[in-house]
Amino acid sequence: MHKILTLNKIAEEGLAVLPADAYETGPEVKNPEAVILRSFKMHDMDLPVSLLAIGRAGSGVNNIPVELCSKKGIVIFNTPGANANAVKELALAGLLLASRDIAGGIAYALTLKGKGKDVPGLIEKNKNQFAGAEIKDKTLGVVGLGKIGVMIANSAYDLGMKVIGCDPFISIESAWGLSRNVCRATQLDKLLVESDYISLHMPLNDSTRGLINAEKFSRMKKGVKLLNFSRGEIVNADDLAEALKLGKVSRYVTDFPDAQVLDMENVIAIPHLGASTGEAETNCAVMAASELRDFIENGNIKNSVNYPDCELEPNADFRMLVMNKNIPNMVGQISSILAKDGINIVEMLNKSKGDYAYCIIDLAQKPGAQIIEDIHKIDGVIKTRIIQIKK
């Protein structure tokens, strides 16, 4: 019986991917092989020795100790694209909120409660203070062309906007999905100079933290509207406050407000609702559970943030899985140990990602405990696992 610890409430459709006759799931599971979670913060959690994998039902993994897990051979999965449509729809709403003072108008209308017959006249008298602009024929710059960025770029074009996209690391899949009508900027500065609206869609890491700063604000059009549906820390808050004060940025819409941002004028703060739809939560749960099941039962890795994607159709009854540091001659040493004991390798796949590598080896017969021990003694090997492939 495989054991999966749930650290948040997970959609039933996701848990249904893990059959009850083979998987025990729940918040009280002891010695789990895997963890599935949403926003639970794992940084202060003692990681069980039994833990093989973590499935994040969402894209961000800031709540997971990635480096520690990598060193321990714990694969971290996320669910890129599962909540993409939900975020896209909210970002489009943010685009309209930034352009038309809808939020201000709604707040004003609520102040008219109790005014009786005067309400229509007061609305007509004061509505002009909430006037805005149309997005049609304006230029939107989309920074980051992953699945969400591509969907927003395409939808904004369909709404009549001119769209510029910038992503030096755009994937082949994203490039295929991007409308031919979206202009590609090879340099971020070109996008900043030409855009009336800028929408940020990138992961938070060392290279993107504080990316939008005073130097970048200086290149933008006066009165630009900035949307941040990625992570708050991508925008330097002190520089943002100055840009808003000077009118360089006329409106800032964010799904990641903090205390400092909430004190700024002309900010539309949304309480992290990007993936807060029933459909998105279900999609993420199903995807995370499917990734964990495939890894536990077949050893395949797909959508990992710390180990390489590595998938191989089973070609034998037994499969050896080796996680190791990405150093030379690992495969040769493993193969030599297997050959010495007469174990035939049916097929092998080895992939690397940064400092770590992963090897799937299909074997004609089950290796003995001594072989496993010898492989684990190889300098750089982190974890070794043998699974029997179900027919």
Secondary structure, DSSP 4 states (H G I P E B T S, - for coil): -EEEEESS---HHHHTTS-TTTEEEETT-SS-SEEEESS---TTSPPPTT--EEEESSS--TTS-HHHHHHHT-EEE--TTTTHHHHHHHHHHHHHHHHS-HHHHHHHHHTTTT-GGGHHHHHHHHGGGG-----TT-EEEEE--SHHHHHHHHHHHHTT-EEEEE-TT--HHHHHHS-TTSEEPSSHHHHHHH-SEEEE----STTTTT-B-HHHHHHSPTTEEEEE-S-GGGB-HHHHHHHHHHTSEEEEEESS--HHHHTSTTEEE--S-TT-SHHHHHHHHHHHHHHHHHHHHH--B-SBSSS--B-----SSEEEEEEEES-TTHHHHHHHHHHHTTPPEEEEEEEEETTEEEEEEEESSPPPHHHHHHHHTSTTEEEEEEEEPP-
